[in-house]
Amino acid sequence: MDKSRLPSVALRWTPPGKRRPGRPKTTWRKTLTAELKEMDLTLGEAQKKAKDRSKWREIIAALCSTGDEED
């Protein structure tokens, strides 16, 4: 994906400034990075693997099966 496309920009974006009091310190990106770390992957490795759609679906299925079972 071209780096100027919105999903790519959103993945790398860091909001400016500080959080307001009471806001959670855990971000979506930190959660994603922690889950990938559990699978011994970095964000860059995950992006490379995402190019192979069938392999990526396997990774996502594994992440979803080990995630929170609140539903």
All heavy atoms as TSV, in Angstrom:
chain	resi	resn	atom	element	x	y	z
A	1	MET	N	N	0.846	-1.173	0.000
A	1	MET	CA	C	0.000	0.000	0.000
A	1	MET	C	C	0.893	1.238	0.000
A	1	MET	O	O	1.889	1.285	0.699
A	1	MET	CB	C	-0.905	-0.009	1.235
A	1	MET	CG	C	-1.803	1.202	1.308
A	1	MET	SD	S	-2.858	1.302	2.769
A	1	MET	CE	C	-3.753	-0.192	2.649
A	2	ASP	N	N	0.492	2.205	-0.762
A	2	ASP	CA	C	1.235	3.461	-0.822
A	2	ASP	C	C	1.199	4.146	0.544
A	2	ASP	O	O	0.171	4.148	1.224
A	2	ASP	CB	C	0.602	4.355	-1.886
A	2	ASP	CG	C	1.351	5.645	-2.080
A	2	ASP	OD1	O	2.592	5.631	-1.974
A	2	ASP	OD2	O	0.697	6.678	-2.334
A	3	LYS	N	N	2.323	4.700	0.972
A	3	LYS	CA	C	2.420	5.316	2.305
A	3	LYS	C	C	1.556	6.560	2.459
A	3	LYS	O	O	1.316	7.008	3.563
A	3	LYS	CB	C	3.871	5.638	2.613
A	3	LYS	CG	C	4.720	4.399	2.723
A	3	LYS	CD	C	5.886	4.646	3.640
A	3	LYS	CE	C	6.764	3.436	3.700
A	3	LYS	NZ	N	6.366	2.488	4.697
A	4	SER	N	N	1.053	7.125	1.356
A	4	SER	CA	C	0.216	8.319	1.451
A	4	SER	C	C	-1.269	7.972	1.610
A	4	SER	O	O	-2.074	8.852	1.874
A	4	SER	CB	C	0.412	9.206	0.220
A	4	SER	OG	O	-0.022	8.527	-0.944
A	5	ARG	N	N	-1.637	6.689	1.482
A	5	ARG	CA	C	-3.035	6.297	1.654
A	5	ARG	C	C	-3.440	6.384	3.120
A	5	ARG	O	O	-2.632	6.199	4.018
A	5	ARG	CB	C	-3.256	4.888	1.119
A	5	ARG	CG	C	-3.103	4.864	-0.396
A	5	ARG	CD	C	-3.640	3.648	-1.034
A	5	ARG	NE	N	-5.004	3.363	-0.621
A	5	ARG	CZ	C	-5.544	2.160	-0.707
A	5	ARG	NH1	N	-4.843	1.151	-1.168
A	5	ARG	NH2	N	-6.784	1.954	-0.323
A	6	LEU	N	N	-4.708	6.670	3.340
A	6	LEU	CA	C	-5.226	6.929	4.682
A	6	LEU	C	C	-4.955	5.803	5.689
A	6	LEU	O	O	-4.501	6.088	6.801
A	6	LEU	CB	C	-6.713	7.252	4.615
A	6	LEU	CG	C	-7.356	7.706	5.914
A	6	LEU	CD1	C	-6.665	8.954	6.451
A	6	LEU	CD2	C	-8.830	7.970	5.699
A	7	PRO	N	N	-5.184	4.530	5.357
A	7	PRO	CA	C	-4.893	3.492	6.362
A	7	PRO	C	C	-3.423	3.456	6.773
A	7	PRO	O	O	-3.103	3.252	7.945
A	7	PRO	CB	C	-5.287	2.183	5.661
A	7	PRO	CG	C	-6.249	2.595	4.615
A	7	PRO	CD	C	-5.823	3.957	4.173
A	8	SER	N	N	-2.534	3.692	5.830
A	8	SER	CA	C	-1.107	3.696	6.135
A	8	SER	C	C	-0.734	4.898	7.005
A	8	SER	O	O	0.027	4.774	7.963
A	8	SER	CB	C	-0.296	3.714	4.841
A	8	SER	OG	O	1.073	3.672	5.113
A	9	VAL	N	N	-1.291	6.047	6.687
A	9	VAL	CA	C	-1.041	7.252	7.477
A	9	VAL	C	C	-1.589	7.075	8.893
A	9	VAL	O	O	-0.929	7.411	9.879
A	9	VAL	CB	C	-1.661	8.493	6.797
A	9	VAL	CG1	C	-1.592	9.713	7.699
A	9	VAL	CG2	C	-0.962	8.778	5.475
A	10	ALA	N	N	-2.791	6.508	9.009
A	10	ALA	CA	C	-3.417	6.310	10.320
A	10	ALA	C	C	-2.605	5.358	11.190
A	10	ALA	O	O	-2.525	5.535	12.405
A	10	ALA	CB	C	-4.836	5.785	10.148
A	11	LEU	N	N	-1.992	4.350	10.584
A	11	LEU	CA	C	-1.205	3.384	11.338
A	11	LEU	C	C	0.036	4.031	11.947
A	11	LEU	O	O	0.447	3.690	13.041
A	11	LEU	CB	C	-0.793	2.224	10.431
A	11	LEU	CG	C	-0.075	1.075	11.095
A	11	LEU	CD1	C	-0.949	0.413	12.154
A	11	LEU	CD2	C	0.352	0.049	10.062
A	12	ARG	N	N	0.615	4.994	11.254
A	12	ARG	CA	C	1.843	5.626	11.718
A	12	ARG	C	C	1.613	6.927	12.476
A	12	ARG	O	O	2.532	7.484	13.053
A	12	ARG	CB	C	2.759	5.914	10.513
A	12	ARG	CG	C	3.264	4.653	9.852
A	12	ARG	CD	C	4.128	4.950	8.631
A	12	ARG	NE	N	3.248	5.331	7.520
A	12	ARG	CZ	C	3.332	6.483	6.860
A	12	ARG	NH1	N	4.261	7.342	7.143
A	12	ARG	NH2	N	2.497	6.763	5.887
A	13	TRP	N	N	0.381	7.435	12.522
A	13	TRP	CA	C	0.099	8.746	13.102
A	13	TRP	C	C	0.227	8.738	14.615
A	13	TRP	O	O	-0.203	7.821	15.307
A	13	TRP	CB	C	-1.306	9.177	12.712
A	13	TRP	CG	C	-1.690	10.525	13.225
A	13	TRP	CD1	C	-1.160	11.724	12.861
A	13	TRP	CD2	C	-2.692	10.813	14.197
A	13	TRP	NE1	N	-1.785	12.737	13.540
A	13	TRP	CE2	C	-2.725	12.212	14.368
A	13	TRP	CE3	C	-3.558	10.036	14.931
A	13	TRP	CZ2	C	-3.598	12.831	15.244
A	13	TRP	CZ3	C	-4.431	10.660	15.800
A	13	TRP	CH2	C	-4.438	12.051	15.942
A	14	THR	N	N	0.835	9.771	15.142
A	14	THR	CA	C	0.922	9.977	16.583
A	14	THR	C	C	0.274	11.323	16.890
A	14	THR	O	O	0.714	12.352	16.384
A	14	THR	CB	C	2.391	10.000	17.052
A	14	THR	OG1	O	3.004	8.778	16.660
A	14	THR	CG2	C	2.484	10.157	18.545
A	15	PRO	N	N	-0.775	11.339	17.719
A	15	PRO	CA	C	-1.447	12.601	18.005
A	15	PRO	C	C	-0.546	13.558	18.789
A	15	PRO	O	O	0.215	13.121	19.645
A	15	PRO	CB	C	-2.662	12.200	18.842
A	15	PRO	CG	C	-2.405	10.819	19.293
A	15	PRO	CD	C	-1.389	10.211	18.395
A	16	PRO	N	N	-0.640	14.836	18.492
A	16	PRO	CA	C	0.176	15.812	19.209
A	16	PRO	C	C	-0.396	16.111	20.595
A	16	PRO	O	O	-1.569	15.863	20.861
A	16	PRO	CB	C	0.093	17.053	18.319
A	16	PRO	CG	C	-1.222	16.925	17.637
A	16	PRO	CD	C	-1.444	15.443	17.445
A	17	GLY	N	N	0.438	16.623	21.462
A	17	GLY	CA	C	-0.015	17.067	22.778
A	17	GLY	C	C	-0.146	15.941	23.781
A	17	GLY	O	O	0.314	14.828	23.577
A	18	LYS	N	N	-0.796	16.286	24.905
A	18	LYS	CA	C	-0.977	15.338	25.995
A	18	LYS	C	C	-2.435	14.918	26.073
A	18	LYS	O	O	-3.325	15.612	25.595
A	18	LYS	CB	C	-0.576	15.979	27.326
A	18	LYS	CG	C	0.891	16.266	27.443
A	18	LYS	CD	C	1.203	16.795	28.824
A	18	LYS	CE	C	2.689	16.972	29.014
A	18	LYS	NZ	N	3.012	17.410	30.360
A	19	ARG	N	N	-2.665	13.816	26.750
A	19	ARG	CA	C	-4.029	13.338	26.969
A	19	ARG	C	C	-4.675	14.130	28.105
A	19	ARG	O	O	-4.005	14.556	29.028
A	19	ARG	CB	C	-4.020	11.874	27.368
A	19	ARG	CG	C	-3.549	10.980	26.298
A	19	ARG	CD	C	-3.466	9.568	26.862
A	19	ARG	NE	N	-2.794	8.741	25.896
A	19	ARG	CZ	C	-3.429	7.932	25.067
A	19	ARG	NH1	N	-4.726	7.822	25.127
A	19	ARG	NH2	N	-2.746	7.230	24.193
A	20	ARG	N	N	-5.962	14.241	28.032
A	20	ARG	CA	C	-6.697	14.886	29.115
A	20	ARG	C	C	-6.737	13.950	30.312
A	20	ARG	O	O	-6.651	12.730	30.168
A	20	ARG	CB	C	-8.113	15.200	28.657
A	20	ARG	CG	C	-8.135	16.264	27.590
A	20	ARG	CD	C	-9.552	16.613	27.242
A	20	ARG	NE	N	-9.551	17.671	26.246
A	20	ARG	CZ	C	-10.508	17.843	25.368
A	20	ARG	NH1	N	-11.549	17.046	25.345
A	20	ARG	NH2	N	-10.427	18.824	24.497
A	21	PRO	N	N	-6.876	14.493	31.499
A	21	PRO	CA	C	-6.965	13.641	32.697
A	21	PRO	C	C	-8.112	12.637	32.568
A	21	PRO	O	O	-9.193	12.969	32.087
A	21	PRO	CB	C	-7.233	14.625	33.829
A	21	PRO	CG	C	-6.725	15.926	33.333
A	21	PRO	CD	C	-6.917	15.919	31.845
A	22	GLY	N	N	-7.843	11.407	32.979
A	22	GLY	CA	C	-8.864	10.375	32.939
A	22	GLY	C	C	-8.867	9.537	31.675
A	22	GLY	O	O	-9.552	8.528	31.602
A	23	ARG	N	N	-8.120	9.952	30.664
A	23	ARG	CA	C	-8.078	9.187	29.419
A	23	ARG	C	C	-7.172	7.980	29.605
A	23	ARG	O	O	-6.162	8.045	30.300
A	23	ARG	CB	C	-7.543	10.028	28.262
A	23	ARG	CG	C	-8.383	11.237	27.926
A	23	ARG	CD	C	-9.739	10.867	27.427
A	23	ARG	NE	N	-9.626	10.091	26.202
A	23	ARG	CZ	C	-10.660	9.572	25.552
A	23	ARG	NH1	N	-11.860	9.738	26.008
A	23	ARG	NH2	N	-10.475	8.891	24.465
A	24	PRO	N	N	-7.506	6.849	28.989
A	24	PRO	CA	C	-6.652	5.666	29.136
A	24	PRO	C	C	-5.279	5.874	28.511
A	24	PRO	O	O	-5.144	6.568	27.508
A	24	PRO	CB	C	-7.423	4.574	28.397
A	24	PRO	CG	C	-8.447	5.251	27.595
A	24	PRO	CD	C	-8.675	6.609	28.170
A	25	LYS	N	N	-4.258	5.288	29.124
A	25	LYS	CA	C	-2.903	5.437	28.615
A	25	LYS	C	C	-2.588	4.406	27.529
A	25	LYS	O	O	-1.635	4.558	26.791
A	25	LYS	CB	C	-1.899	5.307	29.756
A	25	LYS	CG	C	-1.986	6.463	30.722
A	25	LYS	CD	C	-0.946	6.384	31.792
A	25	LYS	CE	C	-1.073	7.589	32.715
A	25	LYS	NZ	N	-0.061	7.630	33.734
A	26	THR	N	N	-3.389	3.361	27.455
A	26	THR	CA	C	-3.171	2.330	26.452
A	26	THR	C	C	-3.836	2.750	25.148
A	26	THR	O	O	-5.033	2.999	25.105
A	26	THR	CB	C	-3.751	0.987	26.907
A	26	THR	OG1	O	-3.164	0.651	28.158
A	26	THR	CG2	C	-3.459	-0.102	25.912
A	27	THR	N	N	-3.055	2.803	24.094
A	27	THR	CA	C	-3.571	3.169	22.784
A	27	THR	C	C	-3.814	1.916	21.959
A	27	THR	O	O	-3.373	0.826	22.304
A	27	THR	CB	C	-2.563	4.064	22.039
A	27	THR	OG1	O	-1.369	3.305	21.807
A	27	THR	CG2	C	-2.254	5.328	22.815
A	28	TRP	N	N	-4.506	2.089	20.845
A	28	TRP	CA	C	-4.745	0.977	19.940
A	28	TRP	C	C	-3.420	0.423	19.424
A	28	TRP	O	O	-3.236	-0.780	19.356
A	28	TRP	CB	C	-5.616	1.449	18.768
A	28	TRP	CG	C	-5.781	0.393	17.727
A	28	TRP	CD1	C	-6.639	-0.665	17.769
A	28	TRP	CD2	C	-5.049	0.275	16.509
A	28	TRP	NE1	N	-6.479	-1.427	16.644
A	28	TRP	CE2	C	-5.520	-0.872	15.855
A	28	TRP	CE3	C	-4.052	1.037	15.908
A	28	TRP	CZ2	C	-5.017	-1.283	14.629
A	28	TRP	CZ3	C	-3.550	0.625	14.688
A	28	TRP	CH2	C	-4.038	-0.527	14.063
A	29	ARG	N	N	-2.493	1.320	19.098
A	29	ARG	CA	C	-1.204	0.881	18.575
A	29	ARG	C	C	-0.420	0.089	19.624
A	29	ARG	O	O	0.218	-0.908	19.314
A	29	ARG	CB	C	-0.378	2.067	18.089
A	29	ARG	CG	C	0.822	1.597	17.311
A	29	ARG	CD	C	1.670	2.688	16.731
A	29	ARG	NE	N	1.027	3.974	16.701
A	29	ARG	CZ	C	1.599	5.067	16.289
A	29	ARG	NH1	N	2.829	5.066	15.892
A	29	ARG	NH2	N	0.960	6.214	16.299
A	30	LYS	N	N	-0.463	0.527	20.899
A	30	LYS	CA	C	0.224	-0.219	21.963
A	30	LYS	C	C	-0.404	-1.594	22.145
A	30	LYS	O	O	0.296	-2.579	22.377
A	30	LYS	CB	C	0.185	0.561	23.278
A	30	LYS	CG	C	1.122	1.742	23.301
A	30	LYS	CD	C	1.048	2.456	24.636
A	30	LYS	CE	C	1.938	3.681	24.651
A	30	LYS	NZ	N	1.833	4.412	25.928
A	31	THR	N	N	-1.718	-1.669	22.063
A	31	THR	CA	C	-2.411	-2.954	22.172
A	31	THR	C	C	-2.017	-3.860	21.017
A	31	THR	O	O	-1.711	-5.041	21.210
A	31	THR	CB	C	-3.935	-2.747	22.180
A	31	THR	OG1	O	-4.278	-1.872	23.250
A	31	THR	CG2	C	-4.675	-4.061	22.322
A	32	LEU	N	N	-2.014	-3.320	19.811
A	32	LEU	CA	C	-1.619	-4.077	18.628
A	32	LEU	C	C	-0.186	-4.579	18.752
A	32	LEU	O	O	0.100	-5.756	18.509
A	32	LEU	CB	C	-1.768	-3.212	17.376
A	32	LEU	CG	C	-1.280	-3.812	16.071
A	32	LEU	CD1	C	-2.156	-4.981	15.669
A	32	LEU	CD2	C	-1.246	-2.761	14.995
A	33	THR	N	N	0.714	-3.704	19.162
A	33	THR	CA	C	2.123	-4.072	19.307
A	33	THR	C	C	2.295	-5.171	20.353
A	33	THR	O	O	3.056	-6.117	20.150
A	33	THR	CB	C	2.958	-2.838	19.689
A	33	THR	OG1	O	2.750	-1.823	18.704
A	33	THR	CG2	C	4.433	-3.156	19.744
A	34	ALA	N	N	1.559	-5.085	21.455
A	34	ALA	CA	C	1.652	-6.103	22.505
A	34	ALA	C	C	1.147	-7.456	22.004
A	34	ALA	O	O	1.752	-8.495	22.278
A	34	ALA	CB	C	0.859	-5.665	23.731
A	35	GLU	N	N	0.044	-7.444	21.260
A	35	GLU	CA	C	-0.490	-8.693	20.732
A	35	GLU	C	C	0.449	-9.305	19.691
A	35	GLU	O	O	0.612	-10.530	19.648
A	35	GLU	CB	C	-1.881	-8.476	20.149
A	35	GLU	CG	C	-2.923	-8.211	21.221
A	35	GLU	CD	C	-4.302	-7.954	20.655
A	35	GLU	OE1	O	-4.471	-7.937	19.409
A	35	GLU	OE2	O	-5.223	-7.767	21.460
A	36	LEU	N	N	1.050	-8.464	18.869
A	36	LEU	CA	C	2.007	-8.972	17.888
A	36	LEU	C	C	3.247	-9.525	18.584
A	36	LEU	O	O	3.807	-10.540	18.156
A	36	LEU	CB	C	2.400	-7.873	16.897
A	36	LEU	CG	C	1.320	-7.479	15.896
A	36	LEU	CD1	C	1.765	-6.246	15.111
A	36	LEU	CD2	C	0.982	-8.626	14.962
A	37	LYS	N	N	3.657	-8.879	19.684
A	37	LYS	CA	C	4.821	-9.348	20.425
A	37	LYS	C	C	4.573	-10.740	20.993
A	37	LYS	O	O	5.473	-11.577	21.010
A	37	LYS	CB	C	5.154	-8.369	21.551
A	37	LYS	CG	C	6.435	-8.680	22.273
A	37	LYS	CD	C	6.762	-7.622	23.302
A	37	LYS	CE	C	8.064	-7.938	23.999
A	37	LYS	NZ	N	8.418	-6.912	24.975
A	38	GLU	N	N	3.335	-10.997	21.440
A	38	GLU	CA	C	2.977	-12.324	21.936
A	38	GLU	C	C	3.144	-13.385	20.857
A	38	GLU	O	O	3.393	-14.548	21.147
A	38	GLU	CB	C	1.535	-12.337	22.436
A	38	GLU	CG	C	1.327	-11.581	23.722
A	38	GLU	CD	C	-0.134	-11.546	24.137
A	38	GLU	OE1	O	-0.972	-12.267	23.530
A	38	GLU	OE2	O	-0.450	-10.797	25.067
A	39	MET	N	N	3.001	-12.956	19.596
A	39	MET	CA	C	3.152	-13.886	18.471
A	39	MET	C	C	4.562	-13.822	17.878
A	39	MET	O	O	4.797	-14.348	16.797
A	39	MET	CB	C	2.122	-13.557	17.392
A	39	MET	CG	C	0.699	-13.732	17.854
A	39	MET	SD	S	-0.467	-13.512	16.535
A	39	MET	CE	C	-0.154	-14.993	15.600
A	40	ASP	N	N	5.479	-13.149	18.575
A	40	ASP	CA	C	6.856	-12.978	18.115
A	40	ASP	C	C	6.935	-12.282	16.759
A	40	ASP	O	O	7.700	-12.685	15.883
A	40	ASP	CB	C	7.589	-14.328	18.066
A	40	ASP	CG	C	7.741	-14.939	19.440
A	40	ASP	OD1	O	7.968	-14.173	20.396
A	40	ASP	OD2	O	7.621	-16.173	19.559
A	41	LEU	N	N	6.133	-11.225	16.587
A	41	LEU	CA	C	6.138	-10.423	15.375
A	41	LEU	C	C	6.342	-8.958	15.730
A	41	LEU	O	O	5.904	-8.503	16.785
A	41	LEU	CB	C	4.806	-10.539	14.621
A	41	LEU	CG	C	4.493	-11.848	13.935
A	41	LEU	CD1	C	3.052	-11.831	13.444
A	41	LEU	CD2	C	5.432	-12.091	12.774
A	42	THR	N	N	6.999	-8.227	14.840
A	42	THR	CA	C	7.066	-6.780	14.969
A	42	THR	C	C	6.027	-6.179	14.030
A	42	THR	O	O	5.470	-6.885	13.177
A	42	THR	CB	C	8.457	-6.241	14.587
A	42	THR	OG1	O	8.680	-6.504	13.204
A	42	THR	CG2	C	9.546	-6.871	15.439
A	43	LEU	N	N	5.786	-4.897	14.162
A	43	LEU	CA	C	4.821	-4.243	13.284
A	43	LEU	C	C	5.280	-4.336	11.831
A	43	LEU	O	O	4.485	-4.605	10.936
A	43	LEU	CB	C	4.624	-2.786	13.706
A	43	LEU	CG	C	3.518	-2.016	13.014
A	43	LEU	CD1	C	2.175	-2.728	13.153
A	43	LEU	CD2	C	3.417	-0.612	13.577
A	44	GLY	N	N	6.571	-4.150	11.601
A	44	GLY	CA	C	7.107	-4.242	10.238
A	44	GLY	C	C	6.948	-5.636	9.651
A	44	GLY	O	O	6.573	-5.781	8.485
A	45	GLU	N	N	7.227	-6.663	10.459
A	45	GLU	CA	C	7.057	-8.041	9.989
A	45	GLU	C	C	5.586	-8.322	9.670
A	45	GLU	O	O	5.272	-8.989	8.688
A	45	GLU	CB	C	7.558	-9.027	11.037
A	45	GLU	CG	C	9.053	-9.013	11.224
A	45	GLU	CD	C	9.483	-9.817	12.445
A	45	GLU	OE1	O	8.640	-10.075	13.339
A	45	GLU	OE2	O	10.667	-10.177	12.501
A	46	ALA	N	N	4.703	-7.821	10.519
A	46	ALA	CA	C	3.269	-8.023	10.300
A	46	ALA	C	C	2.830	-7.349	9.002
A	46	ALA	O	O	2.020	-7.910	8.255
A	46	ALA	CB	C	2.472	-7.487	11.478
A	47	GLN	N	N	3.363	-6.167	8.720
A	47	GLN	CA	C	3.009	-5.476	7.488
A	47	GLN	C	C	3.488	-6.273	6.275
A	47	GLN	O	O	2.781	-6.365	5.270
A	47	GLN	CB	C	3.609	-4.076	7.469
A	47	GLN	CG	C	2.909	-3.132	8.413
A	47	GLN	CD	C	3.590	-1.779	8.501
A	47	GLN	OE1	O	4.801	-1.669	8.369
A	47	GLN	NE2	N	2.799	-0.748	8.744
A	48	LYS	N	N	4.671	-6.870	6.364
A	48	LYS	CA	C	5.174	-7.686	5.256
A	48	LYS	C	C	4.313	-8.932	5.070
A	48	LYS	O	O	4.001	-9.319	3.950
A	48	LYS	CB	C	6.628	-8.086	5.505
A	48	LYS	CG	C	7.594	-6.943	5.340
A	48	LYS	CD	C	9.017	-7.376	5.641
A	48	LYS	CE	C	9.956	-6.175	5.600
A	48	LYS	NZ	N	11.310	-6.536	6.017
A	49	LYS	N	N	3.918	-9.563	6.180
A	49	LYS	CA	C	3.093	-10.764	6.099
A	49	LYS	C	C	1.691	-10.441	5.602
A	49	LYS	O	O	1.035	-11.292	5.013
A	49	LYS	CB	C	3.043	-11.470	7.445
A	49	LYS	CG	C	4.365	-12.105	7.794
A	49	LYS	CD	C	4.276	-12.925	9.050
A	49	LYS	CE	C	5.662	-13.418	9.394
A	49	LYS	NZ	N	5.754	-14.830	9.532
A	50	ALA	N	N	1.229	-9.229	5.832
A	50	ALA	CA	C	-0.114	-8.844	5.398
A	50	ALA	C	C	-0.226	-8.818	3.883
A	50	ALA	O	O	-1.331	-8.898	3.348
A	50	ALA	CB	C	-0.483	-7.485	5.975
A	51	LYS	N	N	0.888	-8.738	3.198
A	51	LYS	CA	C	0.855	-8.755	1.732
A	51	LYS	C	C	0.414	-10.123	1.207
A	51	LYS	O	O	-0.161	-10.213	0.132
A	51	LYS	CB	C	2.220	-8.375	1.166
A	51	LYS	CG	C	2.548	-6.925	1.422
A	51	LYS	CD	C	3.893	-6.552	0.882
A	51	LYS	CE	C	4.184	-5.098	1.208
A	51	LYS	NZ	N	5.488	-4.681	0.733
A	52	ASP	N	N	0.679	-11.184	1.962
A	52	ASP	CA	C	0.198	-12.518	1.614
A	52	ASP	C	C	-1.131	-12.707	2.336
A	52	ASP	O	O	-1.179	-13.031	3.515
A	52	ASP	CB	C	1.213	-13.576	2.046
A	52	ASP	CG	C	0.775	-14.994	1.711
A	52	ASP	OD1	O	-0.339	-15.168	1.170
A	52	ASP	OD2	O	1.563	-15.915	1.985
A	53	ARG	N	N	-2.252	-12.492	1.636
A	53	ARG	CA	C	-3.571	-12.438	2.265
A	53	ARG	C	C	-3.938	-13.727	2.993
A	53	ARG	O	O	-4.502	-13.695	4.075
A	53	ARG	CB	C	-4.646	-12.108	1.218
A	53	ARG	CG	C	-4.413	-10.774	0.510
A	53	ARG	CD	C	-4.287	-9.617	1.460
A	53	ARG	NE	N	-5.535	-9.371	2.134
A	53	ARG	CZ	C	-5.676	-8.634	3.206
A	53	ARG	NH1	N	-4.654	-8.037	3.729
A	53	ARG	NH2	N	-6.846	-8.471	3.763
A	54	SER	N	N	-3.631	-14.880	2.423
A	54	SER	CA	C	-4.007	-16.126	3.099
A	54	SER	C	C	-3.220	-16.303	4.387
A	54	SER	O	O	-3.767	-16.732	5.412
A	54	SER	CB	C	-3.800	-17.324	2.176
A	54	SER	OG	O	-2.450	-17.429	1.793
A	55	LYS	N	N	-1.929	-15.955	4.379
A	55	LYS	CA	C	-1.104	-16.048	5.589
A	55	LYS	C	C	-1.613	-15.051	6.635
A	55	LYS	O	O	-1.676	-15.363	7.819
A	55	LYS	CB	C	0.349	-15.748	5.228
A	55	LYS	CG	C	1.317	-16.071	6.299
A	55	LYS	CD	C	1.412	-17.537	6.472
A	55	LYS	CE	C	2.831	-17.990	6.268
A	55	LYS	NZ	N	2.983	-19.382	6.658
A	56	TRP	N	N	-1.974	-13.858	6.184
A	56	TRP	CA	C	-2.462	-12.823	7.096
A	56	TRP	C	C	-3.759	-13.265	7.778
A	56	TRP	O	O	-3.960	-13.046	8.957
A	56	TRP	CB	C	-2.669	-11.511	6.351
A	56	TRP	CG	C	-3.092	-10.405	7.253
A	56	TRP	CD1	C	-4.283	-9.770	7.266
A	56	TRP	CD2	C	-2.317	-9.810	8.309
A	56	TRP	NE1	N	-4.301	-8.807	8.255
A	56	TRP	CE2	C	-3.110	-8.814	8.900
A	56	TRP	CE3	C	-1.031	-10.023	8.783
A	56	TRP	CZ2	C	-2.662	-8.037	9.953
A	56	TRP	CZ3	C	-0.593	-9.249	9.839
A	56	TRP	CH2	C	-1.392	-8.270	10.407
A	57	ARG	N	N	-4.642	-13.908	7.032
A	57	ARG	CA	C	-5.892	-14.394	7.621
A	57	ARG	C	C	-5.614	-15.413	8.725
A	57	ARG	O	O	-6.301	-15.439	9.738
A	57	ARG	CB	C	-6.783	-14.990	6.546
A	57	ARG	CG	C	-7.439	-13.940	5.687
A	57	ARG	CD	C	-8.429	-14.547	4.708
A	57	ARG	NE	N	-8.952	-13.514	3.842
A	57	ARG	CZ	C	-8.568	-13.327	2.585
A	57	ARG	NH1	N	-7.669	-14.122	2.041
A	57	ARG	NH2	N	-9.080	-12.358	1.866
A	58	GLU	N	N	-4.594	-16.253	8.524
A	58	GLU	CA	C	-4.215	-17.221	9.548
A	58	GLU	C	C	-3.737	-16.510	10.822
A	58	GLU	O	O	-4.095	-16.896	11.932
A	58	GLU	CB	C	-3.108	-18.134	9.037
A	58	GLU	CG	C	-3.542	-19.089	7.956
A	58	GLU	CD	C	-2.383	-19.890	7.398
A	58	GLU	OE1	O	-1.314	-19.951	8.045
A	58	GLU	OE2	O	-2.546	-20.458	6.303
A	59	ILE	N	N	-2.939	-15.466	10.646
A	59	ILE	CA	C	-2.417	-14.708	11.790
A	59	ILE	C	C	-3.565	-14.037	12.541
A	59	ILE	O	O	-3.648	-14.101	13.767
A	59	ILE	CB	C	-1.376	-13.664	11.334
A	59	ILE	CG1	C	-0.122	-14.374	10.828
A	59	ILE	CG2	C	-1.032	-12.691	12.456
A	59	ILE	CD1	C	0.862	-13.460	10.135
A	60	ILE	N	N	-4.474	-13.413	11.814
A	60	ILE	CA	C	-5.606	-12.722	12.429
A	60	ILE	C	C	-6.511	-13.720	13.151
A	60	ILE	O	O	-6.978	-13.463	14.264
A	60	ILE	CB	C	-6.403	-11.919	11.381
A	60	ILE	CG1	C	-5.536	-10.794	10.820
A	60	ILE	CG2	C	-7.692	-11.371	11.967
A	60	ILE	CD1	C	-4.994	-9.847	11.850
A	61	ALA	N	N	-6.732	-14.878	12.544
A	61	ALA	CA	C	-7.555	-15.900	13.192
A	61	ALA	C	C	-6.913	-16.343	14.503
A	61	ALA	O	O	-7.609	-16.534	15.505
A	61	ALA	CB	C	-7.751	-17.091	12.259
A	62	ALA	N	N	-5.583	-16.478	14.516
A	62	ALA	CA	C	-4.885	-16.866	15.744
A	62	ALA	C	C	-4.996	-15.767	16.796
A	62	ALA	O	O	-5.194	-16.048	17.982
A	62	ALA	CB	C	-3.422	-17.166	15.444
A	63	LEU	N	N	-4.878	-14.520	16.390
A	63	LEU	CA	C	-5.020	-13.407	17.333
A	63	LEU	C	C	-6.423	-13.366	17.920
A	63	LEU	O	O	-6.597	-13.164	19.118
A	63	LEU	CB	C	-4.735	-12.070	16.639
A	63	LEU	CG	C	-3.293	-11.630	16.523
A	63	LEU	CD1	C	-3.206	-10.360	15.697
A	63	LEU	CD2	C	-2.674	-11.413	17.876
A	64	CYS	N	N	-7.430	-13.554	17.086
A	64	CYS	CA	C	-8.817	-13.476	17.553
A	64	CYS	C	C	-9.149	-14.626	18.492
A	64	CYS	O	O	-9.916	-14.452	19.426
A	64	CYS	CB	C	-9.765	-13.478	16.363
A	64	CYS	SG	S	-9.666	-11.968	15.393
A	65	SER	N	N	-8.580	-15.790	18.252
A	65	SER	CA	C	-8.906	-16.936	19.108
A	65	SER	C	C	-8.258	-16.832	20.478
A	65	SER	O	O	-8.741	-17.414	21.435
A	65	SER	CB	C	-8.475	-18.238	18.436
A	65	SER	OG	O	-7.069	-18.320	18.356
A	66	THR	N	N	-7.174	-16.045	20.601
A	66	THR	CA	C	-6.503	-15.912	21.897
A	66	THR	C	C	-6.878	-14.614	22.601
A	66	THR	O	O	-6.468	-14.384	23.714
A	66	THR	CB	C	-4.974	-15.937	21.744
A	66	THR	OG1	O	-4.573	-14.838	20.914
A	66	THR	CG2	C	-4.492	-17.243	21.158
A	67	GLY	N	N	-7.684	-13.772	21.955
A	67	GLY	CA	C	-8.056	-12.487	22.538
A	67	GLY	C	C	-9.104	-12.630	23.629
A	67	GLY	O	O	-9.416	-13.726	24.084
A	68	ASP	N	N	-9.645	-11.522	24.052
A	68	ASP	CA	C	-10.664	-11.517	25.103
A	68	ASP	C	C	-11.906	-12.254	24.621
A	68	ASP	O	O	-12.356	-12.074	23.511
A	68	ASP	CB	C	-11.038	-10.090	25.487
A	68	ASP	CG	C	-9.904	-9.375	26.186
A	68	ASP	OD1	O	-9.046	-10.031	26.783
A	68	ASP	OD2	O	-9.911	-8.140	26.140
A	69	GLU	N	N	-12.472	-13.048	25.478
A	69	GLU	CA	C	-13.660	-13.838	25.155
A	69	GLU	C	C	-14.886	-13.235	25.823
A	69	GLU	O	O	-15.717	-13.937	26.359
A	69	GLU	CB	C	-13.448	-15.284	25.630
A	69	GLU	CG	C	-12.280	-15.994	24.991
A	69	GLU	CD	C	-12.479	-16.280	23.507
A	69	GLU	OE1	O	-13.655	-16.464	23.097
A	69	GLU	OE2	O	-11.495	-16.308	22.769
A	70	GLU	N	N	-15.013	-11.917	25.796
A	70	GLU	CA	C	-16.116	-11.240	26.490
A	70	GLU	C	C	-17.425	-11.319	25.729
A	70	GLU	O	O	-18.472	-11.140	26.292
A	70	GLU	CB	C	-15.753	-9.777	26.733
A	70	GLU	CG	C	-14.621	-9.613	27.703
A	70	GLU	CD	C	-14.278	-8.144	27.936
A	70	GLU	OE1	O	-15.084	-7.281	27.542
A	70	GLU	OE2	O	-13.230	-7.876	28.508
A	71	ASP	N	N	-17.391	-11.555	24.415
A	71	ASP	CA	C	-18.613	-11.548	23.603
A	71	ASP	C	C	-19.478	-12.732	23.838
A	71	ASP	O	O	-19.294	-13.765	24.140
A	71	ASP	CB	C	-18.268	-11.477	22.119
A	71	ASP	CG	C	-17.574	-10.144	21.786
A	71	ASP	OD1	O	-17.827	-9.178	22.504
A	71	ASP	OD2	O	-16.841	-10.109	20.800
